[in-house]
Amino acid sequence: MRLSRVPAIAGLALLAGAAFVHAQSTPSAAPDPAPVQAAPLDAAPATWGDAQAGQTKAGACAACHGLDGNPTDPQYPRLAGMPERYIAQQLQMFKDGERSGGMAAVMQPFAAALSAQDMRDIGAYFARQTAGAGVADDSLIASGPYKGQKFYQPGERIYRGGIAARGVPACMACHGPAGEGNPGPPYPALHGQQSAYVVRRLQEYQAGTTSAKDPTHFNLMAAVAKPLTDEEIQSLASYVQGLHARAPASPVPAQAP
């Protein structure tokens, strides 16, 4: 059930968010060139992806996810700015049938034809794309426990501070203060993500069923999502959609002595 809101007084707020460096993050734009072979990409040895090669291989992705990973249809996730390893990991899971919910039936035929190196290359291409600016809903909540707050604000508090009384940790602990994700574990980037997709994924986690061989990450998210109400999920999804990184500051010109 969606939060009741006072209609149409405040427009959607474009949040020109801030690029914070996550304590455990490393920039996906400058990957380690050393060869690696990490689960679940264990079907064949793969090196870090080649973004230029990935651009060609990602052509089939454009119909749903957009040429640069920024889709226009809200049912498809935004891939621009995702960590390379996360995209490669998810493609492997689609290929192996470990992701079977949502639109997995659409993804599986595309993933089935990809090698482990193809997946890394596609991941590298999308990792270097800039996530489009999303918007968060700032209309006022008319009733319920969050009455009088802007629609995205309960979600903002959950993202930044969690809900201690229900054992819900802050989302930014894994996904970064600006939603940039973490290329190590790997955790996905969330900034600017389509709110409809975020709602759907959180509901899938709440359902608590997975076909993943290693359910560690799924179980972690299931534990986070389970205590949330429908209203909180929608608010959190709205906040995430409006969260994005701040553009790099212009350098201050040096002054002559």
N, C-alpha and C positions, 0 to 999 in steps of 0.2 A: 504494500500500500504506500503510495507516494505521499510525501509530506504535503499538508495543506498549506497553500501560499496565498498571500495577498496579491491579486493579479496586477501585472503590468506597470507598477510604479517605478521600479528600478530596472534598468536594462541589464543585459548580461555584461559582466565586467571582464574586460580583457586584462588578464594578469600578466604583465611583462615581468615574469618571475626572475629569480636570481640564480646565477650559476655558482653553486658552492662546490668545493672539492670535497668529495666524500673521503673519509679517513682511510678507507681500505680500497679506494678506486684507483685504477690506472687508466690513462686516456686510451680509448679504443682506436683513436686515429693513428697511434704509433705503436702497433703491436710488436711483440717480441718475434723476430724472424726465425728463431730456433725451431726445429721440427718438434712437434708434439703429437701425442696420441693419448687423448684423455677420454674416458667414458662420458657419454654413451657413444662417442664417435670411434668405436673400436672395430668397425667392420674392415677398415683399411687405414694404414698410416695417413695422416693428413698434416700439412703444415699450416701455419697461420694464413688466412685468406688473402687473396689478391683482389682488391676492390675493382680494378679495371676488368679483370676476367669476370668478376661477379656481376658487373653491370649487364653484360651480355646474357649471362645465365639467368638473371632476374627478370628477363623480358616477359616470361609467362606470368610473373607475379603482378604485373602492372594492371591487369584487368580488374583485380579486386583491391590491391593495396596501393595503387598509384605508381607512376613511373619512379618517383623518388621516395616511396614508402609512406606517402601521406594520402590516404584514401579519402574520397568524397562521400562514400556510403558509410554511415555510422556503424553498420553491423560488422565491418571489417576492421581489424586492429591496425593501428599506426605502427609501422616497422622502422621508420626513420629514427636514427639515434639509438636503436637497440644495440646492446653489446653483441659483438660478433659470435661469441661462444653460445650465447643464449639462443640466437636464431638457429645456429647449426644444431644445437641440442634438440630444439623443438622439431626441426625438420626430420631429424633422425627418429624421434619418437613417433611422428606421423608415419614415417616409412615403415617402422616396425610394428605399427598398430598399438603403440603404448598410449597414444592420445586418441581416444575414440568418441569423446563428447563434442558438443558444439557443432562446428562445421568440419570435423575431421574427415568426413566422407568426401568432402570437396578437396581437402588438402592431400589426402593419401596418394591419389594418382600422380600428382605433381612431384611429391617427395619420393615416390617409388623409383623414379628414373635417375635420381641424383646420387652421386658418389659422396663419400665423406668430404673429399676436397671441394666438390661443387658446393656443398653446404657451407663450408668455411668461406669460400669465395663470395657467395651470396650474402652471408652474414657480414663480411667485411664491407661490401658495397653499401648495405643499408646502415651499418654502423657509422659510416661517414656522411650520411645524409642528415640534413637539419630537420628536426621535428617541427611541424607546423604549429602555429600559435593557436591553442584552444581557448575556450571561454568558459567561465564558471557562472552558474546561475546565482545572482545576488538579489533575487526577489525575496520578500519577507515571508517567514513562516507564520501562518495565521493561528495555528493551534498545536496542542501537544506539548511534550516536554521541552521542545526547543522554540516555543512560541516567541516571536519578536526578533529572532536571529535571522541573518541572511541564510539562504538555502545552503550555501557551501560551507558555512562556518562550523557546524558540527563535524563535518568531514575533515576540515582543516585541523581541528583539535585532535581528532583521532590520528590523522597522518603524522602530526608533529609530537603528540604526547601520549597517544594510546588511551586506553580506558583501564586504569589500574584496578578498579573495583571488580572488573570482569576478566582481568588477566589478559587484556588485549595490548600488545606492545605497539610502540610508535612505528608506523610504516617506514618512516625515514631511516630507521635503524638498519634496514637492509637495502632500501631503494634509494637512499640518499636524500639530503635536505631539499634539493631541487628536482628530485625524481629522476636523476640521471642513471640510476641503476648501478650495478657493480659487475664489471666484466670478469671478476675472479670466480665467484661461487658456481654459476653465474646467476645474478638476479636481474630481471628485466628493468629497462627504463620505463617510467610511468608518466613523465611529463608530457602533457598534451594528448594523452591517450583518449580515445573515443569513450565517452561516459557509458554508452550503451554496451560496449564491449566489456568495460570494467565491471559493470553490474552483472553481466552474464557469467564472467569468470568467477566472481565472488560467490555467486549462487551455485556454481558448479563445485566450488570448494566446500560450501556449506552442505551440499548433498553428500560429500565425504566418500565418493567412490572413484577409484582410479585403476587403470590397467598398467600403470608404470611399473617396470621391473624394480626400480629403486624409488619408492614413494616418499623419500625423505622430505623433499621440497614440497610435495603435495600435502603431506601430513602437517607440515609446518603452517602452510597457508590455510588448511582446513581448520586448524586450531585457532588461528587468528580470526577467520571469517565467521565461525560458528556462533559466537556470542553477539554478533551484530544484528540489529533489527533491519528490516527492509528499508526503513527511512534513513538509517545511518549509512547503509550501503549506497543508496542513491546520492546522499549528500557527499560521501567520500568520493564517489565516481565523478561528481560535478567538480569537486575541488581538484582532483587529479587532472581532469580535462583542462582546467584553467592554469595548471602549473607548468611553467616552462623556464628554461634557463635564460639568464640575463646575457645580453650581447656583451662581448668583450669591451672593456673600457678603452677609449681612444688614448693613445700614449700622450703624455704631457710633453709638448715640445721643449727641448733644451733651450735655456736662455744664455745668451752670450754674457761673459763676465763684464 
